């Protein structure tokens, strides 16, 4: 027996970044928020760096060019903190 499942891929409609969280309104009607602390590059960024972002992949994610950080909608929905990158000596 096979079952067909319709998967609706949620896309970003709008996003805002505060000192404490990333808030996103999705195309499927949901509004989600993720603690800013879960993205250590964003939590360490200046307010100006945090406010400079662009939606990428036709709404599949967001990119912060000043700090080279990308977060996908899928990543926000999985609610798992970003791992800190290892420093290269």
C-alpha positions as CSV (number, residue, x, y, z in Angstrom):
1,X,0.0,0.0,0.0
2,X,1.3,3.4,-0.9
3,X,0.4,6.7,0.6
4,X,0.7,10.0,-1.2
5,X,1.6,13.0,1.0
6,X,1.4,16.5,-0.2
7,X,4.4,18.4,1.2
8,X,4.0,22.2,1.1
9,X,7.4,23.8,1.2
10,X,7.2,26.8,3.5
11,X,8.9,29.9,2.2
12,X,9.8,33.2,3.8
13,X,7.4,36.0,3.3
14,X,9.1,38.4,5.7
15,X,11.8,38.3,8.3
16,X,12.9,40.5,11.2
17,X,15.8,40.3,13.6
18,X,15.8,41.8,17.1
19,X,18.4,41.6,19.8
20,X,16.9,38.4,21.0
21,X,15.3,36.5,18.1
22,X,14.8,35.9,14.4
23,X,11.1,36.1,13.5
24,X,9.8,34.8,10.2
25,X,6.4,34.9,8.5
26,X,6.0,31.9,6.2
27,X,4.0,31.4,3.1
28,X,1.9,28.7,4.8
29,X,0.6,31.2,7.3
30,X,2.9,30.3,10.2
31,X,5.0,32.8,12.1
32,X,8.0,31.3,13.8
33,X,10.8,32.6,15.9
34,X,14.2,31.3,16.7
35,X,16.4,32.5,19.6
36,X,19.2,34.7,18.2
37,X,21.6,32.9,20.5
38,X,21.1,29.7,18.4
39,X,23.1,31.4,15.6
40,X,26.4,32.4,17.2
41,X,27.5,34.5,14.2
42,X,24.3,36.6,14.4
43,X,24.4,36.8,18.2
44,X,28.0,38.2,17.9
45,X,27.1,40.5,15.0
46,X,26.4,44.2,15.4
47,X,22.9,45.5,14.9
48,X,23.9,47.0,11.6
49,X,25.2,43.6,10.4
50,X,22.1,41.8,11.6
51,X,19.8,44.3,9.7
52,X,21.7,43.7,6.4
53,X,20.2,40.5,5.0
54,X,18.5,39.3,1.9
55,X,16.1,36.5,1.2
56,X,17.6,33.8,-0.9
57,X,16.5,30.8,-2.9
58,X,13.1,32.2,-3.7
59,X,12.2,32.3,0.0
60,X,14.0,29.1,1.2
61,X,16.4,31.0,3.4
62,X,18.1,34.2,4.4
63,X,21.7,35.4,4.0
64,X,23.6,38.0,6.0
65,X,26.5,39.0,3.7
66,X,28.5,41.0,6.3
67,X,29.0,37.9,8.4
68,X,28.6,35.3,5.7
69,X,25.7,33.5,7.5
70,X,22.9,31.6,5.9
71,X,19.8,30.2,7.7
72,X,17.2,28.1,5.9
73,X,13.5,27.9,6.7
74,X,14.1,24.2,7.2
75,X,16.8,24.9,9.7
76,X,14.5,27.3,11.6
77,X,11.7,24.7,11.7
78,X,14.1,22.0,12.9
79,X,14.9,24.2,15.9
80,X,18.5,23.1,16.4
81,X,21.3,25.5,17.4
82,X,24.1,26.2,15.0
83,X,27.4,24.6,15.9
84,X,30.3,26.9,16.5
85,X,32.9,26.7,13.7
86,X,36.3,25.5,14.6
87,X,39.0,28.2,14.4
88,X,41.7,27.6,11.9
89,X,45.2,28.3,13.2
